[in-house]
Amino acid sequence: MPSMGKLEIKNLCFSYEESHPVIDDISLSIDKGSFIVVLGHNGSGKSTLAKLIVGLLDKKSGQIFFDGEEITKKNIRDLQTKTALVFQNPDNQFIGSTVEDDIAFGLENREFPHEKMQEEIEKFADSVNMLDYLKKEPINLSGGQKQRVALAGALILKPEILILDEATSMLDPKGKSTVRKVIDRIHKENPDLTIISITHDVDEALLADKVFILSKGKLVKSGEPKEILRDEQALLELKLDMPFIYRVEKKLSEACIDSQAETMEQLVEDIWASR
């Protein structure tokens, strides 16, 4: 019996041009409630994979299953109602004239009871630390704040799968850090929500339960972040860096300071303990 909420991709292929495959025979499995990062340099096919999952593009061949049922043109709408997608550019995502209007947009499309809407808006604005900004206009928000509003607008639809397509790539370091923390908290507070983050940010990948790395349309590596992201040579060959914390860890090892830290707090503790 298939696992409920499981997303499975089998031998998926796609190309914009016949002679140039963008997704080349990819197979992977994502369990319900997991936080997955699809990592790869520009042009690796990772954003195309996200669009194929939600039906924004038609696959050339292969299969996509959800809850054990194959997704086809006839039932793709069913999966789309269970997914929410947050795009790269926060400026392109605002539809409403205020934060409140934007978060409400998806509910209005689904004809959610108006008398219950305000409570939902406030609940999900609070979940991304934007409750105090409901009456603000988008022009008055930072990039990180706009992206948190986009997250609230996605989460209020109560999806089973949340897909983040380069959701932090256009943010400054402070905005990236804030959005990462919100995503991490969302994952911990919503054990049944599957999160798929499409990114080239190796530091963001540290938060994931599992990492899939794409290169030239192929799935080339997969596994737990602490294993995949410590392989410096393999990452360099894929045009990726090690996460900052692992680069520091390597330098400490060269200085005979042992550390297997997974967070900056643990790393600082290891450095102090070695004094």
SEROGU-21646 format. One record per residue (C-alpha): residue in one letter; z, x negated, y negated. Coordinates in pm, 1 decimal, decimal comma, padded with zeros to 6 digits. Layout:
REM residues N
[r A [Z X Y]];
...
***
This chain:
REM residues 275
[r M [00000,0 00000,0 00000,0]];
[r P [-00098,5 -00150,0 -00341,3]];
[r S [00173,7 -00251,1 -00583,8]];
[r M [00204,4 00006,8 -00863,2]];
[r G [00087,8 -00121,1 -01200,3]];
[r K [-00081,1 -00427,5 -01050,9]];
[r L [-00402,1 -00551,9 -01212,7]];
[r E [-00644,2 -00732,6 -00982,9]];
[r I [-00971,1 -00902,3 -01072,2]];
[r K [-01210,7 -01004,3 -00795,4]];
[r N [-01518,4 -01224,6 -00835,2]];
[r L [-01575,4 -01112,1 -01193,8]];
[r C [-01894,7 -01233,3 -01364,1]];
[r F [-02038,1 -01174,8 -01710,4]];
[r S [-02299,6 -01333,2 -01933,2]];
[r Y [-02447,4 -01261,3 -02274,8]];
[r E [-02754,3 -01456,0 -02170,4]];
[r E [-02885,3 -01458,4 -01813,4]];
[r S [-02884,0 -01837,9 -01784,0]];
[r H [-02538,8 -01891,2 -01934,2]];
[r P [-02240,5 -01732,8 -01752,5]];
[r V [-01941,3 -01672,4 -01978,9]];
[r I [-01718,0 -01543,1 -01697,5]];
[r D [-01807,2 -01714,8 -01370,8]];
[r D [-01665,2 -01568,1 -01048,0]];
[r I [-01305,5 -01523,3 -01167,7]];
[r S [-01042,3 -01376,9 -00934,0]];
[r L [-00677,0 -01330,3 -01028,2]];
[r S [-00384,4 -01094,8 -00976,5]];
[r I [-00127,3 -00982,4 -01234,3]];
[r D [00193,1 -00805,3 -01126,9]];
[r K [00343,3 -00519,6 -01323,6]];
[r G [00597,7 -00632,0 -01580,1]];
[r S [00485,0 -00994,0 -01587,9]];
[r F [00403,8 -01196,2 -01898,6]];
[r I [00077,3 -01379,3 -01840,4]];
[r V [-00093,4 -01631,6 -02065,5]];
[r V [-00466,2 -01695,2 -02030,8]];
[r L [-00515,8 -02038,5 -02181,3]];
[r G [-00830,9 -02226,6 -02271,3]];
[r H [-01017,2 -02404,8 -02549,8]];
[r N [-01270,9 -02223,6 -02767,5]];
[r G [-01564,2 -02099,0 -02562,4]];
[r S [-01374,6 -02098,2 -02232,6]];
[r G [-01428,6 -01723,2 -02184,1]];
[r K [-01070,9 -01606,0 -02232,5]];
[r S [-01139,5 -01345,9 -02505,7]];
[r T [-01439,5 -01216,3 -02312,7]];
[r L [-01210,0 -01165,1 -02013,6]];
[r A [-00979,7 -00947,2 -02226,2]];
[r K [-01272,5 -00733,8 -02341,8]];
[r L [-01389,8 -00689,6 -01982,0]];
[r I [-01044,8 -00574,5 -01869,8]];
[r V [-01029,8 -00297,1 -02131,5]];
[r G [-01394,1 -00198,2 -02093,1]];
[r L [-01525,3 -00319,4 -02428,6]];
[r L [-01785,9 -00512,5 -02228,1]];
[r D [-01962,7 -00419,2 -01904,4]];
[r K [-01924,7 -00671,6 -01623,0]];
[r K [-02233,0 -00817,1 -01455,3]];
[r S [-02067,4 -00814,7 -01113,7]];
[r G [-01726,4 -00820,1 -00949,4]];
[r Q [-01441,7 -00571,9 -00941,7]];
[r I [-01135,5 -00480,1 -01147,2]];
[r F [-00856,4 -00282,7 -00978,6]];
[r F [-00552,7 -00112,8 -01131,9]];
[r D [-00290,4 00045,5 -00905,6]];
[r G [-00526,5 -00028,8 -00614,8]];
[r E [-00806,6 00183,8 -00764,5]];
[r E [-01132,7 00019,0 -00867,7]];
[r I [-01212,9 00061,9 -01235,7]];
[r T [-01564,4 00195,1 -01297,2]];
[r K [-01752,6 00350,1 -01588,0]];
[r K [-01633,1 00689,7 -01465,7]];
[r N [-01261,2 00612,7 -01484,5]];
[r I [-01239,9 00327,7 -01740,0]];
[r R [-01100,2 00575,2 -01992,6]];
[r D [-00793,6 00621,2 -01771,0]];
[r L [-00719,8 00247,2 -01788,1]];
[r Q [-00789,2 00236,3 -02161,6]];
[r T [-00518,5 00496,2 -02223,1]];
[r K [-00276,0 00266,4 -02041,4]];
[r T [-00367,2 -00047,9 -02236,2]];
[r A [-00322,0 -00160,4 -02595,7]];
[r L [-00506,0 -00451,9 -02755,5]];
[r V [-00390,4 -00659,1 -03054,1]];
[r F [-00668,5 -00865,2 -03208,8]];
[r Q [-00682,8 -01205,1 -03372,9]];
[r N [-00719,6 -01121,2 -03740,9]];
[r P [-00434,6 -00907,7 -03878,9]];
[r D [-00640,7 -00815,7 -04186,8]];
[r N [-00900,1 -00645,1 -03967,4]];
[r Q [-00644,8 -00427,1 -03791,0]];
[r F [-00494,6 -00224,3 -04074,2]];
[r I [-00622,8 00132,0 -04086,9]];
[r G [-00349,2 00307,2 -04283,9]];
[r S [-00270,3 00262,6 -04652,2]];
[r T [00092,3 00174,5 -04569,0]];
[r V [00279,0 00020,1 -04277,5]];
[r E [00406,3 00364,9 -04183,9]];
[r D [00057,0 00517,1 -04180,5]];
[r D [-00080,1 00233,0 -03972,3]];
[r I [00186,3 00255,1 -03703,1]];
[r A [00135,9 00633,1 -03689,2]];
[r F [-00242,6 00614,3 -03649,7]];
[r G [-00251,4 00593,4 -03270,6]];
[r L [-00003,9 00877,9 -03229,6]];
[r E [-00210,3 01099,9 -03458,5]];
[r N [-00518,5 01032,7 -03245,3]];
[r R [-00323,9 01147,7 -02941,0]];
[r E [-00202,1 01460,0 -03122,0]];
[r F [00162,6 01358,6 -03090,7]];
[r P [00400,3 01629,9 -03222,8]];
[r H [00432,2 01567,8 -03595,2]];
[r E [00798,4 01664,4 -03610,4]];
[r K [00884,8 01383,3 -03365,9]];
[r M [00654,6 01122,7 -03516,0]];
[r Q [00883,2 00976,8 -03783,2]];
[r E [01154,2 00897,0 -03529,8]];
[r E [00900,8 00710,9 -03314,2]];
[r I [00757,8 00521,8 -03612,4]];
[r E [01102,5 00401,6 -03719,6]];
[r K [01197,8 00309,1 -03363,5]];
[r F [00896,3 00085,6 -03307,9]];
[r A [00896,6 -00058,6 -03659,3]];
[r D [01256,0 -00162,9 -03593,8]];
[r S [01154,5 -00318,1 -03259,4]];
[r V [00937,0 -00571,9 -03446,9]];
[r N [01175,9 -00616,2 -03741,8]];
[r M [00955,9 -00421,4 -03986,2]];
[r L [01171,5 -00112,9 -04047,7]];
[r D [01233,0 -00208,8 -04411,8]];
[r Y [00861,0 -00232,4 -04483,0]];
[r L [00738,5 00116,8 -04387,5]];
[r K [00631,7 00210,8 -04742,0]];
[r K [00470,6 -00127,0 -04813,8]];
[r E [00096,7 -00166,9 -04857,4]];
[r P [-00079,3 -00418,8 -04628,4]];
[r I [-00181,2 -00639,8 -04920,9]];
[r N [00187,1 -00713,5 -04984,4]];
[r L [00255,7 -00842,6 -04632,5]];
[r S [00229,6 -01192,3 -04488,5]];
[r G [00002,0 -01261,4 -04191,8]];
[r G [00297,0 -01264,8 -03954,0]];
[r Q [00426,6 -00934,1 -04088,3]];
[r K [00083,0 -00774,0 -04049,7]];
[r Q [00065,8 -00891,7 -03690,6]];
[r R [00409,2 -00746,8 -03619,1]];
[r V [00289,4 -00414,1 -03759,9]];
[r A [-00010,4 -00435,4 -03525,8]];
[r L [00231,9 -00492,3 -03238,1]];
[r A [00433,9 -00186,2 -03337,6]];
[r G [00115,5 00020,4 -03354,9]];
[r A [00025,6 -00092,2 -03004,3]];
[r L [00373,1 -00048,0 -02854,2]];
[r I [00421,9 00302,0 -02996,8]];
[r L [00144,3 00417,7 -02759,9]];
[r K [00372,1 00307,5 -02473,2]];
[r P [00102,7 00119,0 -02282,9]];
[r E [00146,4 -00021,1 -01934,6]];
[r I [-00055,7 -00329,3 -02031,6]];
[r L [-00037,5 -00502,1 -02371,3]];
[r I [-00317,3 -00752,4 -02438,6]];
[r L [-00280,5 -01001,8 -02723,8]];
[r D [-00614,7 -01162,2 -02808,4]];
[r E [-00532,9 -01481,7 -03003,0]];
[r A [-00268,1 -01278,5 -03184,8]];
[r T [-00103,7 -01583,3 -03349,2]];
[r S [-00405,6 -01810,2 -03402,8]];
[r M [-00454,3 -01725,2 -03772,9]];
[r L [-00086,5 -01745,1 -03867,5]];
[r D [00104,1 -02028,0 -04034,6]];
[r P [00377,2 -02203,9 -03830,1]];
[r K [00651,3 -01970,0 -03955,8]];
[r G [00442,3 -01662,9 -03875,9]];
[r K [00356,9 -01799,2 -03530,0]];
[r S [00721,9 -01867,1 -03451,9]];
[r T [00834,9 -01521,8 -03565,8]];
[r V [00566,6 -01335,8 -03369,8]];
[r R [00633,8 -01547,8 -03058,0]];
[r K [01002,6 -01455,2 -03073,0]];
[r V [00917,4 -01086,5 -03108,6]];
[r I [00679,6 -01103,7 -02811,1]];
[r D [00942,8 -01282,1 -02602,1]];
[r R [01202,1 -01017,5 -02688,8]];
[r I [00956,3 -00734,6 -02613,2]];
[r H [00897,1 -00888,2 -02269,9]];
[r K [01268,2 -00912,1 -02195,1]];
[r E [01345,6 -00560,1 -02319,9]];
[r N [01052,0 -00390,0 -02143,7]];
[r P [01057,1 -00501,0 -01777,2]];
[r D [00775,5 -00263,3 -01676,7]];
[r L [00536,5 -00369,4 -01954,0]];
[r T [00268,0 -00616,0 -01849,0]];
[r I [00178,9 -00858,2 -02129,8]];
[r I [-00144,1 -01059,9 -02121,4]];
[r S [-00170,5 -01313,9 -02401,3]];
[r I [-00509,9 -01474,6 -02461,5]];
[r T [-00457,4 -01801,2 -02647,9]];
[r H [-00530,3 -02172,1 -02686,2]];
[r D [-00171,5 -02231,2 -02803,8]];
[r V [00009,6 -02427,0 -02532,7]];
[r D [00348,5 -02378,7 -02700,2]];
[r E [00308,2 -02001,8 -02676,0]];
[r A [00225,5 -02041,9 -02306,5]];
[r L [00578,0 -02175,7 -02243,2]];
[r L [00709,8 -01819,0 -02274,2]];
[r A [00494,4 -01690,5 -01989,1]];
[r D [00584,2 -01617,0 -01628,1]];
[r K [00247,3 -01753,7 -01520,8]];
[r V [-00041,0 -01938,4 -01684,7]];
[r F [-00410,5 -01909,6 -01603,7]];
[r I [-00638,2 -02177,4 -01752,3]];
[r L [-01007,7 -02110,2 -01805,1]];
[r S [-01279,4 -02365,9 -01869,4]];
[r K [-01650,5 -02289,1 -01905,7]];
[r G [-01592,2 -01940,8 -01770,5]];
[r K [-01412,6 -02052,4 -01454,5]];
[r L [-01047,4 -02022,0 -01354,3]];
[r V [-00952,0 -02386,0 -01304,7]];
[r K [-00570,7 -02384,8 -01284,8]];
[r S [-00292,3 -02131,1 -01240,9]];
[r G [00082,2 -02146,2 -01188,8]];
[r E [00418,4 -02156,2 -01363,7]];
[r P [00416,0 -02306,5 -01715,9]];
[r K [00665,7 -02582,0 -01631,3]];
[r E [00426,3 -02711,2 -01364,2]];
[r I [00087,5 -02653,0 -01527,1]];
[r L [00180,2 -02766,8 -01877,3]];
[r R [00343,1 -03095,1 -01776,8]];
[r D [00017,4 -03224,8 -01624,5]];
[r E [-00097,9 -03422,7 -01927,7]];
[r Q [-00408,3 -03573,1 -01770,5]];
[r A [-00537,7 -03237,3 -01645,0]];
[r L [-00473,1 -03078,2 -01985,0]];
[r L [-00657,0 -03354,8 -02168,3]];
[r E [-00957,8 -03308,7 -01942,2]];
[r L [-00952,0 -02940,1 -02036,8]];
[r K [-00927,0 -03027,3 -02409,5]];
[r L [-00568,2 -02902,7 -02432,2]];
[r D [-00246,7 -03074,8 -02539,9]];
[r M [00089,0 -03071,9 -02370,4]];
[r P [00342,7 -02844,9 -02545,5]];
[r F [00540,6 -03021,7 -02816,1]];
[r I [00864,2 -03007,1 -02617,7]];
[r Y [00699,9 -03179,3 -02318,6]];
[r R [00548,3 -03449,0 -02538,5]];
[r V [00894,9 -03521,0 -02677,4]];
[r E [01032,3 -03514,3 -02323,5]];
[r K [00776,4 -03777,0 -02219,9]];
[r K [00872,5 -04004,9 -02509,4]];
[r L [01239,0 -03967,9 -02417,8]];
[r S [01159,3 -04061,1 -02058,6]];
[r E [00990,7 -04376,7 -02183,0]];
[r A [01317,1 -04450,2 -02366,3]];
[r C [01510,7 -04392,7 -02040,2]];
[r I [01651,2 -04057,3 -02150,8]];
[r D [01615,5 -03799,0 -01875,4]];
[r S [01536,3 -03439,7 -01976,3]];
[r Q [01375,8 -03139,9 -01806,4]];
[r A [01438,5 -02906,6 -02100,6]];
[r E [01248,1 -02579,3 -02135,8]];
[r T [01369,8 -02503,6 -02491,1]];
[r M [01429,7 -02707,3 -02805,1]];
[r E [01801,2 -02622,4 -02782,8]];
[r Q [01822,3 -02772,4 -02433,1]];
[r L [01626,8 -03075,4 -02549,1]];
[r V [01870,5 -03141,0 -02834,6]];
[r E [02163,6 -03107,8 -02592,9]];
[r D [02004,6 -03362,8 -02356,6]];
[r I [01952,8 -03609,2 -02643,1]];
[r W [02314,9 -03573,4 -02755,7]];
[r A [02440,2 -03610,8 -02399,5]];
[r S [02255,5 -03941,8 -02364,1]];
[r R [02427,0 -04101,2 -02667,2]];
***
